[in-house]
Amino acid sequence: MEHAYRNFTDEKTGEMELFIFPVVAETFDGYLNDQSKFAVTPEHIMRGINKATADRVPEGNTGGGTAMLCHRYKGGTGSSSRTINGYDIGGNPARYTVGVLVQANYGSPENLHVGGIPLGRILKERETEIASLKDSGDGSKEPRKDGSIIIIIATDAPLVPSSFRGLQHGRQSG
């Protein structure tokens, strides 16, 4: 908000013509960072916005993805995009892009499925077999049982209100 007000306020009226609706999301990395230190300051945010580029977001074990666990395996930040064929408002063929950025930090191994294969359950069974052969005795704690995932979807496709009907009707409260 501060960045927008500093850079998009009309000097004559003192008002901002942009509609701004900030969205904040988190994925907990308390295993590597101490939240009570408030290590990220407003100045860091402003510097990040000012240095932002059109370059790809670094993926994997970097930045916000550093401490992520996905189904209790090393997680991180990832992205994917696809182009789709459609039509513009005039009915002419057009090509649009749908992009997704994900930061995963949730889930138990048993629930990991890849291409319909219960990979997490298979890996967990093998890990259990190996662990039964040797007991580490290190007293390590089981990772927390909660988590979060951030999914950002962006597109240049024209969207109309009816595009969201399925989402609105299918959404559960809570």
Order of alpha helices (4+ residues) and beta strands (2+ residues): alpha-alpha-beta-beta-beta-beta-alpha-beta-alpha
